[in-house]
Structures are given as C-alpha cells and as structure tokens.
Amino acid sequence: MKKLFALLLVVTLMATLFVGVGSAEGEFDWKAYAGTKIQVMFNQHNYQKAITDYGKLEAFQELTGIEVEYSVTPEENYFDKLSVALSSKGGDPDIFMTGAYQVWDYASAGYMEPLDEYITDPDYNFADFYPGVAGTLAWDCIPGHAVGSGHQWALPMGYELNDIAYNKKYFDENNIAVPKTTGELLELSKSLKGWHGGENDYGIAVRGTRNWATIHPGYMSLFATWGAKDFEVEDGKLVCKLDSPEAIAMTDYWVKLIVEGSSPQWATFTWYEAGANFGAGVAAILYDATCNAYFQSYPADASAEAGNFGWIPGVVPDDSGLTENDIKSNVWVWSMGMNANSDNKGAAWLFLKYFTGPEFMLFSGTEGACADSPRASVAESEEYKAIVGQQFNYLESLDALLPNATIQFTPQPYFFETTTEWAATLQDLVQAYRDTGSCDTEGAMKALKAKLDIAVEDLVCE
Amino acid sequence: MTAQKRLYSILKNAGLAIYAIFALFPLLWMVLLTFKSDAEMLTTTFVFHPTLVNYEEVLLKTDYFRYIKDSIIVAGGAVIISVLAGVPAAYALARYNFKKKEDIAFQILSFKFAPEILVVLPLYMIYDKLGLYDTYFGLIWVYQLISMPLIIWVVRGYFEDISVEIEHAAQVDGYSWWQIFFKILVPLIRPGLVASALLCFIFAWNSFTFPLLLAGIKIEPITVAATKYLAQNTVHYGQMAVAATFSALPSIIFAICIQKHLVRGLSFGAVKG
C-alpha cells in the first residue's frame, strides 16, 4: 500500500512538474477570462478609432474570448457621462479613457483601480513608456504633490505637448519669418488679418471656452515659460499664485493676442474649432496641442491646407533672455484606467495590456494615425518616424520641448472648478479689452486669486 | 380697396415676409450646409460647389438609420405609454374628488421642474441595479418624466371643459362607462390629446441628457449620436447639418399629418372659461 501511495505521489508530482513547465515556458494565457463580458467607455478620438475601427477589437475578442461592449462619446459630453457612471459605483464601465487631470479627481474619490501590480507583468514592458509621460498618471493623491509618485492610476494611449503650428506654405511664399518672441508673435498675428483673402481670416487660433480646456494648452505652456505658477504649498495649504507679476504680465499679453490677433468668435473655440479653422486656412497659426495640427495635416485629405504646415516649439517672452531650450510645455495624456468597482478586473487588465502594449501601439502610431506615441520602442522606430517625420519640424519640436514638458498645473482635486474660474476671468478680460480697448488684468487676477484661495482652503497638503 | 388699405396690406405682408425670412433662415442655412464640403464650409457663404458627399457619409456610411430607429422607438413608446396612462389619470383628476387631489396633480407637474442632470445620478444607480440601463424600456420609462405631466395637465383641462351632464345623458341612454369614455369623451378631447402628444413626441425626441447618461452602447437616439459628427480631427458641420435636417423630418411629418387638430388643440382646453 505504501509503495502504491509512493508511486502515486511520484506520478502526481511529475505530472504537476510537467504542467508547471508547460505553463512557464508556454505562451501567455490570453484565454484565461474567456466568456467574460466587459464594458469600455471611449472618448471619441483617433486613439479610440485605432482600437475600434481597424478590426483590432475583433482580433482581441477572438484572441481572448472576452466580449467587449463599448460606447463612444464626443469630448464635450464624455466626462459628464463617465463621472455619472463612476460615481454610481456600479462597476460599469470596466475600462474607461481618461486624462491625468481627471485622475486627480477620480483617484481621490476611490473610483480608480491602482495598476501597480498589473504592470509588473513581464510581457507588458512598462519600462518602455517614456517615464515623463507615464509618470503623469501616477500620483499619491495628496493635493499639491507633484505627479510621478504614488500609485499608477492609468496607462497612456498617447500624449500631447503644446507648440505652435503655422501655415508654412504661406509663410514661405510671403517670406514671413517664424516668430521667436511673444512680441513678434503678437505683431505677426495682427498683421495676418485677412491673410488668405477671406474677410474672416485671422492670425492665431487658440481655445476660448469657459472651462479647463482653454487654460491647459497654449495658455498654460506660455504661462509656465513666463515663469508663472498656479499654486504653491505654504504651511501645508495650497496658496494661489495667479496674482504674481509673471502671471499678470502673461495674462495681459494673452488677452491682447486674442483681441488683436485671433478670431472674434474666440470665446466659443474648443479644440475642434481652433483646429478646424487652422486646417481650413482661416487661421494662419495655431497654438495648441501638437497633434491637433497634425490631425489637420495627416492623412493628405485631412483638411484643405493639409501638408502645408510647419511646427516650432513656441516663443519666449520679450527681453527675458530665454532661449528655445527654455520653452516649457504643458502635457496632456490620453490614457485608459480601470474602474475600482469593476467585477471583471482580470479581463479588464487583458484589455489594457493588449491595447497599450507595444505591438498595438506600433499599429496605432503608424496605420492608426495616432501621433505622439508614449512608448519609446514605437516613437523611435523607423516605421513611426517615416510617417510622423514627414511633417515639417514636427518631431524636432517635440524633441526640443520634451526636456521641459510636464504637467504645469499643481495637482489637486478641485482642478476643474479652479480652471473654470480662471477661464471665466480670461473671458471677462478679453471682453473688457474688446469693448473698451483696455482691461484691469492686475485687478482681475487678484480677485481670481482671492476666489481660488477660498475654493481650495479645505485641502490639506500632507 | 382704398390706397390706404392697400398700403396697409402691403406693409403687413412685407412685415410677415421679413418675419418668415428671419424665422426660416436658420433652417435654410442648415440645409445649405448639407450641400457644402468641409473645405468650403468656413470659406464660403452662398456661392460654393454643391456636393452630396455629406449625405453619402451620413446616410450610407454610418448607422444613421439605426439611430433614427432608436429615437422613433423610445420617443414613440414614451408617447404611447403617456397617452395610455395619462388620459385616465387626467380624467380622474378632472372628474373625481379625492383626498390630496391637487397635491397629486402638482406633484405630477413637478416632475418637469427638476433639471435632468440633478436626478440622473440616482436614476443611473437604480437603472444599473434593475438592468434597465441602455434598454428601450429604460428610456421609455424615464421619458415619462418629460411627457406624462404634459399629457395629464393638458388633457385634464379638456375633461374639465366637457360638461358632466353629457356623461349623465349618455348613462341615461344606456352607455357603459367605457362606452362613454371612448365614444363620447375621447372624440371631444382629441384636439388637445393630439396636440399634447405631438409636443411630447418632440420633447422626447429632442431629449439629450437622459439618453446620453442612461444609454449609449446598444441604444443611441439621434440627439446623442449626432454629436459624433463633431469628429476628433475637425468639425463636420455638413454632416451634422444632414443629421439634424433628417432628424427633424419625423416631427415635421407627424405635425403635418395632424395639422388640422393642432391649432385647435393648442388654443383650446388649456384655459378654462
């Protein structure tokens, strides 16, 4: 009996060993969650299209046996929809697109699953992400603390820096030099009124709606280059710094740039209008996300002026002594996060792993027209450079900006409230300047500072 | 006709013509946009190269008709439920005296007071638990907040305008309550019922917040889906104009079909004599 038992034991152990070797040396088990159904919420974007419109989602479903249901919502309404879904804590959607600023809100509220353990998956190669990009999605949830430490809350799909795109064809034909300073940019923008023969043509397109999206692209990048800050931590509390001389001077300049060199409809301009005006040849210059102008230029039929653009990193304030190397850029990262209340976290991770993995990202960065890939293996590949590098000075501008690119805002969960107030002040100043030819920028920024100090007074930064 | 009267007539018609142009110009502009390419959208006004590419993109290359079908099902379903439940409720509120009658009537009306965005989070949680999220029935149910109060309050006014002696006379003639209701009362309230049903249909059709937040994967009414023509790369104004123009058609057709009831329905009944 003992012999029989020993024999059985040996056979069992050997069988276990063989199975174990088979698992360890075999391929990753993509079928581990076959039969599971997950829900994904996408913002309408090229990043989403690369997943849903090229057969890749079907390939994922076939590979894993996981059924994926998804919704696509344009950005203007996307975060309203997402916020309602997450705050219900019902578990849907399992995966959702988000940005870094939203992480400060959602992670603080406990809606997001920390991904630290998932990304240690050896097949995933998390180290391949540019640290500065992936780091924007890591935060310790302490207001005032910089991003880059704490849990990894989401994984990048693509990032956006902010620089200046211009109609190179027109500039070359008319021997117009690209601006290097803020003064040159203002004078050039003024002089470009009617540049394309249309009475509505104007110099520079920037965003202007009364929300955070107006502050975070060109405005915040120049704001940081100027040396201004939104908040600082003093005695464990956030203190607004929008009344600093740098903040006032920069805002005063921006108001003049809008009134004298931009569209009269500026206050209604979102990403879409600013980019569309530039692509249609109505605006000669666009100070916005790098890929906004890129999407107007690629593919060749993307817009009326596609293929005519060039890029520069930005401008420096007059007489500041700064050079191109000192130009700063704010960063936006479209990413995907996992719902902390999801009942299907294993399947949800497979979705994240597949669609933020190097293989898919090489596809999205090239055939999927998703510029600004966050993975080094993709961004530095010949295939990627052969496509994105066709745009004049696009990659070079990115390279120049990357060392000084980060999220220029101070992370805090009231980000959307504070930036909405900020945009409202900007709109009021522009309207006053338009109506009377002058505006009290200093008074408005001091009033804004007082308001924002009250808005964040309950936040404890430790 | 004297010269003064002729001048008055000319001025009156000119005034009406100017108002008609003012009122219809946005619609005309929308139709014009449907024939413009994206390239000419921002650079031309009335002189451009007309194209059908927007119609082709929207009607042939997207799920446009699925969105329209979803809208018809949820808006039409909401109106049917509202009529079936609302008309008897309106009759009860008009004819019977019971405790807290006016409080109940006011509470029904108050459903229309609350901004949709305020009530949608608890609704979302309830829908999620009950499995009503992203279903036809879920949207039809929530649309009752929009359509039911309107039907009840308009039709109640009509019932109150009908003399109760008519019902008594019919009872004397041997009619049952159901016969009185369907053969006498319903024909009398028809103008108001039709007008309020049309308004309910339009309100339900145009609803945006509820379908945005309580549906979106399997069910996508046209109001929510139309925003997709605001693409990532650019604003496809032409495609949005096609989507908006076509989405207005069911309401217009519905209105034309019931036109004869509409003017009477909107002007009678709501105000008691």
Contacts between the chains, C-beta under 8 A, distances in Angstrom:
chain1	res1	chain2	res2	distance
A	39	B	217	6.9
A	44	B	228	6.2
A	44	B	230	7.9
A	44	B	231	7.2
A	44	B	232	5.8
A	45	B	232	4.9
A	46	B	232	5.5
A	46	B	233	7.4
A	49	B	232	7.5
A	69	B	217	5.0
A	69	B	218	7.7
A	70	B	217	6.7
A	71	B	216	3.9
A	71	B	217	4.7
A	72	B	228	6.8
A	73	B	212	7.3
A	73	B	216	6.7
A	73	B	224	7.8
A	73	B	227	7.7
A	74	B	227	4.6
A	74	B	228	6.3
A	74	B	230	5.2
A	76	B	227	7.1
A	76	B	230	7.4
A	77	B	212	5.7
A	77	B	227	6.6
A	80	B	117	7.8
A	80	B	212	7.3
A	80	B	213	7.2
A	81	B	212	5.9
A	81	B	213	5.6
A	81	B	216	6.9
A	84	B	120	6.2
A	84	B	121	5.6
A	84	B	124	5.3
A	84	B	213	5.1
A	85	B	124	7.0
A	87	B	121	6.4
A	88	B	121	6.6
A	88	B	124	4.9
A	88	B	125	4.5
A	88	B	128	5.9
A	90	B	124	7.7
A	90	B	125	6.5
A	90	B	128	3.9
A	90	B	129	7.4
A	92	B	128	6.8
A	92	B	133	7.5
A	198	B	43	5.7
A	200	B	42	7.5
A	272	B	230	6.0
A	272	B	231	8.0
A	272	B	234	6.8
A	272	B	235	4.6
A	273	B	235	6.5
A	275	B	233	7.0
A	275	B	234	6.5
A	276	B	42	7.1
A	276	B	234	4.5
A	276	B	235	4.9
A	277	B	42	6.6
A	279	B	233	7.8
A	279	B	234	6.0
A	280	B	38	7.7
A	280	B	39	7.0
A	280	B	41	7.0
A	280	B	42	4.4
A	280	B	43	6.2
A	281	B	43	7.0
A	282	B	42	5.2
A	282	B	43	7.0
A	295	B	232	6.7
A	295	B	233	4.1
A	295	B	234	7.8
A	296	B	233	6.7
A	296	B	234	7.1
A	302	B	233	6.0
A	302	B	234	7.6
A	303	B	38	7.5
A	303	B	39	7.5
A	303	B	233	7.7
A	303	B	234	6.4
A	304	B	38	7.7
A	304	B	39	4.2
A	304	B	43	7.6
